[in-house]
C-alpha cells in the first residue's frame, strides 16, 4: 500500500509569510477567494479581485492580502 505524505491546511499567517515570486495576477469573478489563495501560496501577488455578490466579497475581504483591491462592481 502506498502511503500518502502527511498534509495539513496552512494557516493564513503562514501563507502571508510566503516569499513573492515576482509575478502578479488579477482575479475576476473571485468568489470567496479560493483561486487567489492558491496564487498566493505559489508566491503570486493578487493585485485586484472582482466579486459582486456581497457574502462572497465579505469572505474574500476577510482573507485578502494587504494591498489587494477588492472591487464589488458587476463586471458582466
Order of alpha helices (4+ residues) and beta strands (2+ residues): alpha-beta-alpha-beta-alpha-beta
